[in-house]
C-alpha cells in the first residue's frame, strides 16, 4: 500500500498552516482579474478581488479547471511518487463543473479517488481533516473514501453576508432588494442543503450581532461533534475572529479545535468582504435526524 495523498483545491479553505501540519496537497483554481489570469491563493488573494471591484465596479470571475489540468497535476504527483494513492476533494458538484472535470481525468489513472464533497469552503476542510485523521491511523485510501462518502451528510455549513453588493453584482439578488437590505441593515444567511447554497434567515443589525446569531442558530441544537469547528471570515480581521471564537467556545465548551480561516478567491468573490461562516460535523447519532 502506497502513501495516501490528501489533496484539496482552493475552494476547500483549509488554512495554510493546517495544510502544512497535516501534509495536505493544494491545487489552486483559476481566477480572472478582468483579463488577467491568476491562480487562487498563489498570486491573487481576496483583498485583491475587493480592491478590483472597488476600483472598477465589476466582479472578478472564477472558472473550473479542465480535465487536462487534473491529469497534469496528478501526473506530477505520480512521477514524484509512483506508488501513491490520491484522494482529491472538491466543492459540491451542484455548484460547479469542477468535480465533473476531475471525474473525467480520474479515468486516466488507477488509485485516484475524486470526492464530490457536496459541501463548500470550510465544510470541505472538515472532511479533509477527517481523511487525514484516518490516514494517520493507517487506513488505506479506499477505506477512507468509503468513510468520507458516509460522513458527507453530517457536515453542517452556514454563512451570513455582511454586504449584499456582491450578490447584486453577481445576479443573485436584485438591485431593488439589495438596496432595501442595505437600508434596513439586513444581513442574509446562506445555508448548505443537499449540496446547494440556499437562502436562509435574514438577520438585522451589526455584522457582529448577525454573526453571533448565526452561531447560536447553528450550534445550539446539541448535535455538534466537538472535534473541530471552523469559522470562515472573508475579511480575515482578527477582531471578528476573536468574538466568533469566544461565542463558539461559549456554545460548545468542549470544542477541541476552533479554527478561523480566510476563504480563498473562489469563495470570497461570491459573498464579498465581511462574510462569516461556520462549519461543523453533526454527531453520528444525529446524522439521520
Secondary structure in CASP SS format (residue, H / E / C, confidence):
PFRMAT SS
TARGET T0000
AUTHOR 0000-0000-0000
METHOD secondary structure of the structure
MODEL  1
X C 1.00
X C 1.00
X C 1.00
X E 1.00
X E 1.00
X E 1.00
X E 1.00
X E 1.00
X E 1.00
X C 1.00
X C 1.00
X C 1.00
X C 1.00
X C 1.00
X C 1.00
X H 1.00
X H 1.00
X H 1.00
X H 1.00
X H 1.00
X H 1.00
X H 1.00
X C 1.00
X E 1.00
X E 1.00
X E 1.00
X E 1.00
X C 1.00
X C 1.00
X E 1.00
X E 1.00
X E 1.00
X E 1.00
X C 1.00
X C 1.00
X E 1.00
X E 1.00
X E 1.00
X E 1.00
X E 1.00
X C 1.00
X C 1.00
X C 1.00
X E 1.00
X C 1.00
X H 1.00
X H 1.00
X H 1.00
X H 1.00
X H 1.00
X H 1.00
X H 1.00
X H 1.00
X H 1.00
X H 1.00
X H 1.00
X C 1.00
X C 1.00
X C 1.00
X C 1.00
X E 1.00
X E 1.00
X E 1.00
X C 1.00
X C 1.00
X C 1.00
X H 1.00
X H 1.00
X H 1.00
X H 1.00
X H 1.00
X H 1.00
X H 1.00
X H 1.00
X H 1.00
X H 1.00
X H 1.00
X H 1.00
X H 1.00
X H 1.00
X C 1.00
X C 1.00
X C 1.00
X C 1.00
X E 1.00
X E 1.00
X E 1.00
X E 1.00
X E 1.00
X E 1.00
X C 1.00
X C 1.00
X C 1.00
X C 1.00
X C 1.00
X C 1.00
X C 1.00
X H 1.00
X H 1.00
X H 1.00
X H 1.00
X H 1.00
X H 1.00
X H 1.00
X H 1.00
X H 1.00
X C 1.00
X C 1.00
X C 1.00
X C 1.00
X C 1.00
X E 1.00
X E 1.00
X E 1.00
X E 1.00
X E 1.00
X C 1.00
X C 1.00
X C 1.00
X C 1.00
X C 1.00
X H 1.00
X H 1.00
X H 1.00
X H 1.00
X H 1.00
X H 1.00
X H 1.00
X H 1.00
X H 1.00
X H 1.00
X H 1.00
X H 1.00
X H 1.00
X H 1.00
X H 1.00
X C 1.00
X C 1.00
X C 1.00
X C 1.00
X H 1.00
X H 1.00
X H 1.00
X H 1.00
X H 1.00
X H 1.00
X H 1.00
X H 1.00
X H 1.00
X H 1.00
X H 1.00
X H 1.00
X H 1.00
X H 1.00
X E 1.00
X E 1.00
X E 1.00
X E 1.00
X E 1.00
X E 1.00
X C 1.00
X C 1.00
X C 1.00
X C 1.00
X H 1.00
X H 1.00
X H 1.00
X H 1.00
X H 1.00
X C 1.00
X C 1.00
X C 1.00
X C 1.00
X C 1.00
X H 1.00
X H 1.00
X H 1.00
X H 1.00
X H 1.00
X H 1.00
X H 1.00
X H 1.00
X H 1.00
X C 1.00
X C 1.00
X E 1.00
X E 1.00
X E 1.00
X E 1.00
X E 1.00
X E 1.00
X E 1.00
X E 1.00
X C 1.00
X C 1.00
X E 1.00
X E 1.00
X E 1.00
X E 1.00
X E 1.00
X E 1.00
X E 1.00
X E 1.00
X E 1.00
X C 1.00
X C 1.00
X H 1.00
X H 1.00
X H 1.00
X H 1.00
X H 1.00
X H 1.00
X H 1.00
X H 1.00
X H 1.00
X H 1.00
X H 1.00
X H 1.00
X H 1.00
X C 1.00
X C 1.00
X C 1.00
X C 1.00
X E 1.00
X E 1.00
X E 1.00
X E 1.00
X E 1.00
X E 1.00
X E 1.00
X E 1.00
X E 1.00
X E 1.00
X C 1.00
X C 1.00
X C 1.00
X C 1.00
X H 1.00
X H 1.00
X H 1.00
X H 1.00
X H 1.00
X H 1.00
X H 1.00
X H 1.00
X H 1.00
X H 1.00
X H 1.00
X H 1.00
X H 1.00
X H 1.00
X C 1.00
X C 1.00
X C 1.00
X C 1.00
X C 1.00
X E 1.00
X E 1.00
X E 1.00
X E 1.00
X E 1.00
X C 1.00
X C 1.00
X C 1.00
X H 1.00
X H 1.00
X H 1.00
X H 1.00
X H 1.00
X H 1.00
X H 1.00
X C 1.00
X C 1.00
X C 1.00
X C 1.00
X E 1.00
X E 1.00
X E 1.00
X E 1.00
X E 1.00
X E 1.00
X E 1.00
X C 1.00
X H 1.00
X H 1.00
X H 1.00
X C 1.00
X C 1.00
X C 1.00
END
